[in-house]
Amino acid sequence: MCVTVSVMALGCLGQAPAHASGTTEDGPVGIGVLGEGLKVREVRATLDGWEAGAQARVSLWKGDSYVRMVRGWTYTSSTEGHGHKFEVAKWKINKSFPHRSRLCVEFKGHDRMPCVTIKR
């Protein structure tokens, strides 16, 4: 069961299927993907708590194999919603991805990498 917190900081464990839209969380790190069909409009990365200078990036995976970097390291913004503090980074993507490929986010200094699977 998923629970909405704020600004795409959603709680689900594991890998969430998506029709170019979906969210998942792995520990303090979360990913939100917005789009239709196989086309992704935007990717959002979240990190629980305030961590000044946090950096995140987005990569593309096929199965367990790394394919390429989609967006490189970018600094996050600190925000708060409903009493919850977190870091967030957003990227405009506007590209289509292969069926069953995965978009993943990672933060420097954190060993978690949640992914959203893009499906038809």
C-alpha positions as CSV (number, residue, x, y, z in Angstrom):
1,M,0.0,0.0,0.0
2,C,1.3,3.5,-0.9
3,V,0.9,6.5,1.3
4,T,1.1,10.0,-0.1
5,V,3.3,12.3,2.0
6,S,4.1,15.4,-0.2
7,V,5.8,16.5,-3.4
8,M,6.2,13.0,-4.6
9,A,7.6,11.7,-1.4
10,L,5.7,8.5,-1.3
11,G,6.2,5.4,0.6
12,C,6.3,2.0,-1.1
13,L,9.0,-0.7,-0.8
14,G,10.5,-2.4,-3.8
15,Q,10.1,-1.5,-7.5
16,A,6.8,0.1,-8.6
17,P,5.4,-0.6,-12.1
18,A,4.5,2.5,-14.0
19,H,3.0,3.6,-17.2
20,A,5.7,6.3,-17.3
21,S,4.3,7.4,-14.0
22,G,5.0,5.9,-10.6
23,T,6.7,6.3,-7.3
24,T,8.8,4.2,-4.9
25,E,11.0,4.6,-1.9
26,D,14.0,2.8,-0.6
27,G,14.8,3.9,3.0
28,P,15.2,7.7,3.0
29,V,15.5,8.0,-0.8
30,G,12.5,8.2,-3.1
31,I,11.7,8.6,-6.8
32,G,8.7,9.9,-8.6
33,V,8.2,9.7,-12.4
34,L,5.5,11.6,-14.3
35,G,4.4,10.8,-17.8
36,E,2.1,8.9,-20.2
37,G,2.7,5.7,-22.2
38,L,6.4,5.2,-22.4
39,K,7.2,8.9,-22.4
40,V,8.5,10.4,-19.2
41,R,7.9,14.1,-18.6
42,E,9.6,14.6,-15.3
43,V,11.6,12.7,-12.6
44,R,11.7,13.8,-9.0
45,A,14.2,12.5,-6.3
46,T,13.5,13.0,-2.6
47,L,15.7,12.5,0.5
48,D,14.1,12.5,4.0
49,G,15.4,15.2,6.3
50,W,17.3,18.3,5.5
51,E,20.8,17.7,4.1
52,A,22.3,20.9,2.8
53,G,24.4,20.3,-0.4
54,A,22.7,17.0,-1.2
55,Q,23.2,15.9,-4.8
56,A,21.1,13.4,-6.9
57,R,21.2,11.9,-10.4
58,V,19.0,9.7,-12.6
59,S,20.2,6.6,-14.5
60,L,18.6,4.1,-16.9
61,W,18.8,0.4,-16.3
62,K,17.6,-2.7,-18.2
63,G,17.1,-5.6,-15.9
64,D,20.1,-5.5,-13.5
65,S,22.4,-3.9,-16.1
66,Y,23.3,-0.2,-16.2
67,V,22.5,1.4,-19.6
68,R,23.4,5.1,-19.2
69,M,23.1,8.3,-17.2
70,V,19.9,10.1,-17.9
71,R,20.6,13.3,-15.9
72,G,23.9,14.0,-14.0
73,W,24.4,15.2,-10.4
74,T,22.3,18.2,-9.4
75,Y,21.8,19.9,-6.1
76,T,18.6,19.5,-4.2
77,S,16.3,22.1,-2.6
78,S,15.2,21.9,1.0
79,T,11.4,21.9,1.5
80,E,8.8,21.1,4.1
81,G,5.3,19.8,3.8
82,H,2.9,18.8,6.5
83,G,5.7,19.0,9.1
84,H,7.9,16.7,7.0
85,K,11.3,18.0,6.0
86,F,13.1,16.7,2.9
87,E,15.4,17.4,0.0
88,V,14.0,17.3,-3.6
89,A,15.6,17.5,-7.1
90,K,13.6,17.7,-10.3
91,W,14.5,17.0,-13.9
92,K,12.4,17.7,-17.1
93,I,13.0,14.6,-19.3
94,N,10.4,14.6,-22.1
95,K,11.7,11.4,-23.7
96,S,10.4,7.9,-24.3
97,F,12.1,4.8,-22.8
98,P,12.0,1.2,-23.7
99,H,9.3,-1.1,-22.2
100,R,10.5,-2.6,-18.9
101,S,13.4,-0.3,-18.6
102,R,14.0,1.3,-15.1
103,L,14.7,4.8,-14.1
104,C,16.7,5.0,-10.9
105,V,17.8,7.8,-8.6
106,E,20.8,7.9,-6.3
107,F,22.1,10.5,-3.8
108,K,25.8,11.0,-3.1
109,G,26.7,9.5,0.3
110,H,23.7,7.2,0.3
111,D,23.7,3.5,-0.7
112,R,20.0,3.3,-1.7
113,M,18.8,3.5,-5.3
114,P,15.0,3.2,-5.8
115,C,13.8,2.6,-9.4
116,V,10.5,2.9,-11.3
117,T,9.9,0.4,-14.1
118,I,8.5,1.9,-17.3
119,K,5.7,-0.3,-18.8
120,R,3.2,-0.1,-21.6
